[in-house]
Structures are given as C-alpha cells and as structure tokens.
C-alpha cells in the first residue's frame, strides 16, 4: 500500500536525510521525499501496521532532522 504525507522541512539536503531514514524503517518498502512539493510518498510492506510504522518513520526522521514535521 502507498500513502502520501504532507511534510515540513527546511532544505533539500534535509529532505534527503528524511528519505534515507524512512527507507531504513522496518515495514517501509520504499519512500520518496519531494522537497519541492513538501510531500513524502511511502510504500509499506505487505501486512505492515501503517500507524505503528509511521510512528517509527517520524522517530527516525527526527533523529536525522530534529525540526522536520510529518503530518499524518
């Protein structure tokens, strides 16, 4: 399943850090962050609990970029 989330991030480099952090999260099959549109597209692994996976994505993104926001 794929979902799109609105994000808030200050620069393209920070967006790349968020993308890499999201991709490394368990339950995420793929993730793409578009700095120009301020959106994150996340593809989840089959059977993944989307809500708990996104909580981990947020936590992992905050580690690399503490002032980023992902709106669920």
N, C-alpha and C positions, 0 to 999 in steps of 0.2 A: 504494500500500500504506500502511496505517496501523499505527502501533505506539504502545504506551503505555509510558512510562518512569517509574519512581519517582524523585522529586526531593527535595532538601532545600534549603529556602530560608527565610529568617527573617521576611519580611513580604510583604504583598500587593503593595506597590509594587515590591519586588524581583522578585516573580513576573511582574509586568507587563513589567519590563525584560527578563527572560529570554525571555518570549514574543515580544517585538518582535525581539530578537536572533536567535532561532531562525527566525522568519519571513523574515528577510533573508538567511539562509544559502542558498547555491546548492544545489539539489537538494531543498529543502523546499517543498512546495506550500502547506501550511498547518500552523500549530502553535497549540495551546491549552494554557496552563498554568493548572491549578486549584490555587490556594493552599490551599483547604480540604481537599482530598484528597491534596495533595502529589504530583500526577501531571502529566506532560506528555504530551499526545497529539500525535504528529507524523504528518502525511500527506506521503509522499515523492512526488516527481515520477516519472513512468514511466521505468524504466531506470536510476534512481539507485542507486549503490552505498551501501546503508544504513549500513554500518560507517564508511566514509570520511565520509559526510555527517554522521553523529552525532559524529564526532571534531571536525568543524568547528563543529557546533552547540555542543558543550561549550566549545571555544575561544572562540567568540563570546559565549557566556553568561558565561564567566569574565571577559571584558573589562568587561562592564557590572555584574557582581555577582561579585566575586572569591571569596566564601566559599560560593557555591552548589555543589550536587552534583547530578549526573545519573547514575543507576545504570543501566548498560547490561545 
